[in-house]
Amino acid sequence: MKTLIVNAKIVNEGKVIEGDVLIRDERIERIGSHLSDQTASVVDANGKLLIPGAIDDQVHFREPGLTHKATVYTESRAAVAGGVTSFMEMPNTVPPVFTQELLEQKYSIASRDSLANYSFFMGTSNDNTEEVMKTDLRKVCGLKIFMGSSTGNLLVDDPAVLENIFSRFPGLIATHCEHEPTIRKNLEDAKKKYGEEVPMAFHPVIRSEEACFLSSSFARGLAQKHGTRLHILHISTAKETHLFDNTLPLEQKKITSEACIHHLWFNDQAYQMLGAKIKWNPAIKTAHDQAEIFKALLDDRIDVIATDHAPHTLEEKQNTYFQAPSGGPLVQHSVVAMLEFFHQGKITLEKIVQKMAHHPAILFRIQDRGFIREGCFADLVLVDLNNPWKVEKKNILAKCGWSPFEGQTFQSSITHTFISGHLAYENGTLHDQKVGHRLAFRHA
């Protein structure tokens, strides 16, 4: 099977060049100008951008156990329609992924249902360390530790357990960092002031800058002590951005970080209009935090862009502060949201591709993905920069059926998405006859 993409503006490895790409079966065979192949089906890009598919290193697809909110099938379709060709999913499903058997059950679901390529994090509790150490790092993206309040017994707050894991685990540890005692105290203060009627806008006061910084700096200290590969997820404060280094190339960094779309797009002024729809953990904070996160992204203190796609039903969201869950759907709109920043002159196309494709591939040591290179898997996305569309319920593919971006007009459209050479999405139509691949990783 061959596909020839012609007349594209290829955005890859810091350059934008006009050219063609020939795909044979699952991989890129040739990149060049004026390519021809009589046996290939031709896709004329007509000057559209051709970018490597985005790799989202933090999603929650809710299966098993929470499938009224989302499934691997529904959310992977939303991902592919949004130009996300690979995802890494978190262990806070039901039951939590605390055993290798439960981890493999999730891989089994994805092997049947996921349109995108996939990997799943192993989960951590205060008492499953020996199970964690069995993780096959050639086949699993890493270990997730919730060093802050989360669901059930996913909170890992025993210092001895953390020391043991950070000193022994040979792969990448991804952390959710919020200091639980600080949050509990802030919650008590909020209840004294407001009772059960805490305003949604108080969320960043409860899940405060101090709570984030205390936990992130503690995690960094553990990683420095033990030489651990640490990746701190969803940085939400200006203060935290100064924990990270930009003097080394990513390949040499041991401590890395991620910015999420919602922390780049929204600030605390949006709670008044959107309320629980932008209630995430860690919280969306001030305009100053928002600006400094963007600055750290541009100067390479923050390494990757992800979504923390974490859908809940609209009914669940339409509750009081204490009853409304945190999280929301974003994976369908992450690439076009970043392209909107390009239209605003805030970031280059090359930097977007670097942070959403190249860097996740480098950081997680993913084999043969994240770049437009001969020999790599053909995970490719065509983008029309000048084809505006509005986010509406009728075009939202996440199972929950809503988005914090509803009513937003994006200037750019995803027109084609290829997954390992398979045309999985084309001008609004999903071709889901083929499933994605389990990601493979290089580990020395």
Number of C-alpha atoms within 10 A of each C-alpha: 11 20 22 24 23 24 20 24 21 23 22 22 16 13 11 16 15 16 19 24 28 25 27 19 15 19 23 24 19 17 18 12 14 10 15 14 11 8 10 15 14 15 15 13 21 12 17 21 23 29 27 31 29 33 31 27 28 24 22 26 30 23 22 19 14 15 15 13 21 25 23 25 21 19 30 30 27 25 28 28 29 26 33 31 32 30 26 21 26 25 28 27 19 15 13 21 25 20 18 16 11 18 19 15 13 19 18 13 15 25 18 13 19 27 30 34 23 27 22 28 24 29 26 28 22 15 13 13 19 10 15 20 17 11 21 15 18 17 16 24 27 28 26 26 25 22 25 25 22 16 12 11 15 22 18 18 18 12 10 9 17 20 15 12 22 22 15 14 19 18 22 23 22 25 21 24 26 25 23 20 12 18 20 15 12 19 19 13 13 19 13 11 11 11 10 13 12 17 16 20 22 18 25 20 16 21 25 22 22 18 22 27 22 16 21 24 16 15 24 20 13 18 20 15 12 15 15 23 21 24 27 22 25 26 27 29 25 22 15 22 22 14 16 19 20 14 11 11 9 18 11 9 17 18 23 23 25 25 25 22 21 26 27 23 17 17 20 21 13 15 20 11 9 14 21 27 25 27 23 20 21 27 28 29 26 19 17 12 23 22 17 20 27 21 16 20 23 17 13 21 22 27 26 29 31 26 25 27 26 22 29 24 17 17 9 14 21 14 13 16 20 13 12 19 21 21 21 27 32 28 31 26 25 25 27 19 22 24 23 18 16 17 17 10 9 13 17 17 19 17 20 24 26 25 23 25 28 24 20 24 24 17 22 20 18 20 15 20 29 29 25 27 19 16 15 18 25 32 31 28 26 25 25 18 19 12 12 11 14 13 17 15 14 8 15 19 21 27 21 20 18 23 23 17 21 13 12 13 14 21 17 20 23 25 21 25 33 25 28 26 21 24 20 24 23 15 11 12 11 17 15 17 9 16 22 22 17 20 20 19 19 13 13 7
